[in-house]
Amino acid sequence: MKNFIRTIVTALVVGAAPWMAPVAAAQSLSYNSGQYVSPGYEGWEEDADGSRYFVFGYMNRNWEEEVDVPIGPDNAFSPGPIDQRQPTHFLPRRNRFIFRIKVPANFTGKDELIWTLTSHGKSEKAYASLREDYKIDDVVKASETGALGAGSSSPEIRANKPPVVTIQGTKTLAAKVGEPVTIVTEVTDDGVPKRRGSGSGAGVNTQRQVTPEAAAARVQRAMMTAPTRITVGKNVGLHLSWVPYRIPSGSQVTFEPTQIKAWEDTRAGANSPWAPLWLAPPLPADNRITVKASFPAPGTYVLRGIADDGALLSYDDVTVTVSK
């Protein structure tokens, strides 16, 4: 939506006020690196037991650079503890509904919980409150992530439950630099929504088999075709992605096999549910997925396994202490 609006604004500005064209053109640029990360307040939700949670995400304005911001003045919450289990490693582009914080019992509608994030010299804040118009539910989440068309719903999607992530064995591991650790995760789901593709969320069923040549031709056509939606679209299908969530600054994690992108990479051919023609790979018969993670430097790494059925997600973490 933002890119669409920027395109229109740029066209109007260029036509109406030539002196403003450079400003509008600069706003429409995209970058691989060097840009800052904005924290995002997604809204608040209420569990069946009445517990309320603030839900957060973020927008990393880079297409390639993954930004590290350690817990501290540059990555802090207030009031209260600055560390609320927020990420310190920020994947590219838009990442929605990444973590949640239980609302303090004494919070009123006038109180705010503030997340401050500073990166590449730019400081931004997200303000969480219990305003009624900020309340979200599972249908809102499915719509915001692109699994539904704007404003659409159905009895099926309203009954959808998030996947269940079960890490096999201990969630606290030890490793040496360069030596991989193995993580086995069981992922189960209620089968809703049904697996679909074509980049339009609840769109055309694409489970039929196609040849590699035909698939390549479709990708090529998608790359040359203007988007048919002005909001993000998502291909629906249960999958698991492991991502670095908290890692030493400047470090990285290598996963084998390569993981499905958990961020909104909308480029044709990307291994991302938001990419045109992407299809979720079938899960193993026992629903257990094995991944190996390797680390280039010592330190403490928190890895997050994100199970996503296309509309809703759930997650769990593994902490790995890496020594030389």
CORNORRA-V500858 format. One record per residue. N is the residue number from 1. RES is the residue in one small letter. OMEGA is omega in radians with two decimals (NA if undefined). Layout:
BEGIN
N_RES_OMEGA / N_RES_OMEGA
END
This chain:
BEGIN
1_m_-3.11 / 2_k_3.13 / 3_n_3.13 / 4_f_3.13 / 5_i_3.14 / 6_r_3.13 / 7_t_3.13 / 8_i_-3.13 / 9_v_3.13 / 10_t_-3.13 / 11_a_-3.14 / 12_l_-3.11 / 13_v_-3.14 / 14_v_-3.12 / 15_g_-2.99 / 16_a_-3.04 / 17_a_-3.06 / 18_p_-3.11 / 19_w_3.13 / 20_m_-3.08 / 21_a_3.13 / 22_p_3.12 / 23_v_3.14 / 24_a_3.13 / 25_a_3.14 / 26_a_-3.14 / 27_q_-3.08 / 28_s_-3.12 / 29_l_2.99 / 30_s_-2.99 / 31_y_3.02 / 32_n_-3.07 / 33_s_3.05 / 34_g_-3.10 / 35_q_-3.04 / 36_y_3.14 / 37_v_3.10 / 38_s_3.02 / 39_p_-3.11 / 40_g_3.01 / 41_y_-3.07 / 42_e_-3.09 / 43_g_3.10 / 44_w_-3.11 / 45_e_-3.11 / 46_e_3.11 / 47_d_-3.10 / 48_a_-3.13 / 49_d_3.12 / 50_g_3.12 / 51_s_-3.12 / 52_r_-3.07 / 53_y_2.93 / 54_f_-3.09 / 55_v_-3.06 / 56_f_2.98 / 57_g_3.12 / 58_y_3.05 / 59_m_3.00 / 60_n_-3.02 / 61_r_3.11 / 62_n_3.05 / 63_w_-3.08 / 64_e_-3.02 / 65_e_3.00 / 66_e_-2.95 / 67_v_3.08 / 68_d_3.05 / 69_v_-3.11 / 70_p_3.03 / 71_i_-3.08 / 72_g_-3.12 / 73_p_-3.12 / 74_d_-3.14 / 75_n_-2.94 / 76_a_3.00 / 77_f_3.01 / 78_s_-0.08 / 79_p_3.13 / 80_g_-3.12 / 81_p_3.11 / 82_i_-3.13 / 83_d_3.11 / 84_q_3.14 / 85_r_3.03 / 86_q_3.12 / 87_p_2.95 / 88_t_3.11 / 89_h_-3.00 / 90_f_3.12 / 91_l_-3.12 / 92_p_2.95 / 93_r_-3.00 / 94_r_3.07 / 95_n_-3.00 / 96_r_3.00 / 97_f_-3.02 / 98_i_3.12 / 99_f_3.13 / 100_r_-3.08 / 101_i_3.13 / 102_k_-3.12 / 103_v_3.10 / 104_p_-3.06 / 105_a_-3.08 / 106_n_-3.12 / 107_f_3.05 / 108_t_3.13 / 109_g_3.14 / 110_k_-3.10 / 111_d_3.10 / 112_e_2.97 / 113_l_-2.98 / 114_i_3.03 / 115_w_3.11 / 116_t_-3.11 / 117_l_-3.13 / 118_t_3.13 / 119_s_-3.11 / 120_h_3.06 / 121_g_-3.10 / 122_k_3.13 / 123_s_3.13 / 124_e_-3.11 / 125_k_2.98 / 126_a_-3.06 / 127_y_-3.13 / 128_a_3.09 / 129_s_-3.12 / 130_l_3.06 / 131_r_-3.03 / 132_e_-3.12 / 133_d_3.05 / 134_y_-3.13 / 135_k_-3.11 / 136_i_3.04 / 137_d_-3.05 / 138_d_3.12 / 139_v_3.08 / 140_v_3.14 / 141_k_-3.13 / 142_a_3.13 / 143_s_-3.10 / 144_e_-3.13 / 145_t_3.07 / 146_g_3.13 / 147_a_3.12 / 148_l_2.95 / 149_g_-3.11 / 150_a_3.07 / 151_g_-3.09 / 152_s_3.13 / 153_s_3.09 / 154_s_3.07 / 155_p_-3.14 / 156_e_-3.06 / 157_i_3.10 / 158_r_3.12 / 159_a_-3.08 / 160_n_3.05 / 161_k_3.13 / 162_p_3.04 / 163_p_3.08 / 164_v_3.14 / 165_v_3.11 / 166_t_3.11 / 167_i_-3.11 / 168_q_3.13 / 169_g_-3.07 / 170_t_3.09 / 171_k_3.06 / 172_t_-3.02 / 173_l_3.04 / 174_a_-3.13 / 175_a_3.02 / 176_k_3.13 / 177_v_3.08 / 178_g_3.13 / 179_e_-3.05 / 180_p_2.95 / 181_v_-3.13 / 182_t_3.12 / 183_i_3.10 / 184_v_-3.08 / 185_t_3.03 / 186_e_-3.12 / 187_v_3.10 / 188_t_-3.07 / 189_d_-3.14 / 190_d_3.11 / 191_g_3.12 / 192_v_-0.11 / 193_p_3.13 / 194_k_-3.09 / 195_r_-3.13 / 196_r_3.12 / 197_g_3.07 / 198_s_3.04 / 199_g_-3.11 / 200_s_3.11 / 201_g_-3.10 / 202_a_-3.02 / 203_g_-2.99 / 204_v_3.08 / 205_n_-3.07 / 206_t_-3.11 / 207_q_3.14 / 208_r_-3.11 / 209_q_3.05 / 210_v_3.12 / 211_t_3.09 / 212_p_3.14 / 213_e_3.14 / 214_a_3.12 / 215_a_3.13 / 216_a_3.13 / 217_a_3.12 / 218_r_3.10 / 219_v_3.14 / 220_q_3.12 / 221_r_3.14 / 222_a_-3.14 / 223_m_-3.08 / 224_m_-3.07 / 225_t_3.09 / 226_a_3.13 / 227_p_3.13 / 228_t_3.12 / 229_r_3.06 / 230_i_3.00 / 231_t_-3.11 / 232_v_3.07 / 233_g_-3.05 / 234_k_3.04 / 235_n_-2.96 / 236_v_3.10 / 237_g_-3.09 / 238_l_3.12 / 239_h_3.14 / 240_l_3.07 / 241_s_2.99 / 242_w_-3.12 / 243_v_2.95 / 244_p_-3.09 / 245_y_3.03 / 246_r_-3.12 / 247_i_3.07 / 248_p_-3.11 / 249_s_3.11 / 250_g_3.12 / 251_s_3.13 / 252_q_3.09 / 253_v_3.08 / 254_t_3.14 / 255_f_3.05 / 256_e_0.02 / 257_p_3.07 / 258_t_-3.03 / 259_q_3.00 / 260_i_-3.12 / 261_k_3.11 / 262_a_3.14 / 263_w_-2.97 / 264_e_3.02 / 265_d_-3.05 / 266_t_-3.09 / 267_r_3.12 / 268_a_3.12 / 269_g_3.13 / 270_a_3.09 / 271_n_-3.01 / 272_s_3.10 / 273_p_3.14 / 274_w_3.14 / 275_a_3.10 / 276_p_3.01 / 277_l_3.10 / 278_w_3.06 / 279_l_3.10 / 280_a_3.10 / 281_p_3.12 / 282_p_3.08 / 283_l_3.04 / 284_p_-3.08 / 285_a_-3.13 / 286_d_3.13 / 287_n_-3.14 / 288_r_-3.08 / 289_i_-3.11 / 290_t_3.08 / 291_v_3.05 / 292_k_3.14 / 293_a_3.13 / 294_s_-3.00 / 295_f_-3.06 / 296_p_-3.05 / 297_a_3.10 / 298_p_3.13 / 299_g_3.12 / 300_t_-3.10 / 301_y_3.00 / 302_v_3.13 / 303_l_-3.11 / 304_r_3.02 / 305_g_-3.07 / 306_i_3.05 / 307_a_-3.01 / 308_d_3.09 / 309_d_-3.13 / 310_g_-3.14 / 311_a_-3.11 / 312_l_3.13 / 313_l_2.99 / 314_s_-3.04 / 315_y_2.98 / 316_d_-3.00 / 317_d_2.96 / 318_v_3.10 / 319_t_-3.10 / 320_v_3.05 / 321_t_-3.03 / 322_v_3.11 / 323_s_3.14 / 324_k_NA
END
